[in-house]
Amino acid sequence: MLSRFIVFAISSVLITAFAIPDADAQRRNRDQQEGSAENRTMSNAVGEPVLAAQECLDVEDYGCVFNNLNPLLSTELNSFERFVILRMRGVAYYNQEQIANAIRDFESALNTGAATFDEAVALRTNVGQLYIISERYTEGINSLEQAIRDGAELTSSLAMLMAQAYAQADRFSGGLRYAEAQYNLASPRDRRHYDMLLLYYQQLERTSDQLRLISDMVERWPGDRNIWTSLVALMAQTNNESGAFEANKLMYLNGMLREERELVRLAQYYSYFEYPYRGGVIMEREMNAGRIARNRENLEILSNIWRQAREYERAIPVLEAVAQQGDGSDYLNLAEAYYQENRLPEAEQAFQTAISRGGLNRPGDAIALLGTVRYEQNDRQGALQAFRQCGGYAYSRRTCNGWVTFITNEINAEDQRRLLRERVTVEGCRNVVRDAINLATIIGSEEDIDDEGNIRVSVPEECQPYFNSFGQQIAGPGFEQAAAAAEGDSDAG
């Protein structure tokens, strides 16, 4: 009789058997190991082919294995012999990647009832693995959980396998306990343990847990761009814009932002958080480096950032490039930048182009700005024309009509002041001429009298537009109004 404890090298091809942790299980296993000899014995007629098959298995001669074992199965065997033969043949099938046959033989071996407690646990664990390899996830899960109930220690490796199976079966709620177990039991803990748990948190939308886990991953692998990218996406998803901004800044400083959309997003973050100048500098630098395309969309973003930063001088070349490809709204932005830089003639031209091209949401406002630019260039009539035009829009009517009233009153006030000055001048000149005539009458000579008896007087230069050399009133600029005013007609003009 061969030894009742024959050891076979099965663990070399499958996962190592899992330890039995609790004392009761160990005692049950010891009792089984020390059972009757009849339960663990093998006859010479069976033992010799089995040993030969083991040697064939060692050298991977699987045909030899089957030739030795298959005939035995048609003979009368005790449960232990059948268990050994089926388990060994299952290993041979597994090594030939005949997974279905391996599962069949392993389960048949278990059904003999001859396996010791730890053999049964290990074999059931291996069967579960094979089911999972075959993408029969539910059967694999059931087999592994039975092994765990039977006493298999839930190690990090086994928990990882269970978590993978549940994930493949799309049963994330049921598998979460294993995902957390493989993470908590791992020592040392590496990237795959984090990734598995993160997958579960993502699928179950456990956002706070995701954020906690990814934050730990960033600290552990600070140079891993993918982790940072996940952190940024998660912060954006949870509306933690400030956190996403800070993460993006760190990524940029460490050279991790490589894609155009990432660089543009960083510039926009600076703009959003009221640091537009820094965002504009970054975007302009990356455009010059060729990492951000100088297309219309990106130029619009850059121009808006420069305008937000009130860097109109830097915005103008960008706005000019955008306007050449755009409509009236683009020229309106350009016109406003010109105006901010006090380039009034260019602003006026750009406002006119914006209005003529159309595409403006509120054309009345653009016309009002055109009027303002004309007014600041002292073109009051042109300004009045623009303000009267924008008065036709309900949303700008009040402002534009107010400008019309203001400019009209300003023009009238200047006319009144001019008439008043002329009136004072006429009145003063009248007195000067009258005094000159009286003096000439008293002491004048014959040379100062013309043939008609008119006395020639010396009229001061400032009075010559109103009086001739004989003291007679003549027409001049505003003469009629000034003369009427001098006569006391306060309603004139």
Summary of the structure (lengths in Angstrom):
residues: 493
radius of gyration: 50.8
end to end distance: 142.1
largest distance: 176.2
contacts: 1513
relative contact order: 0.03
helix: 71%
strand: 1%
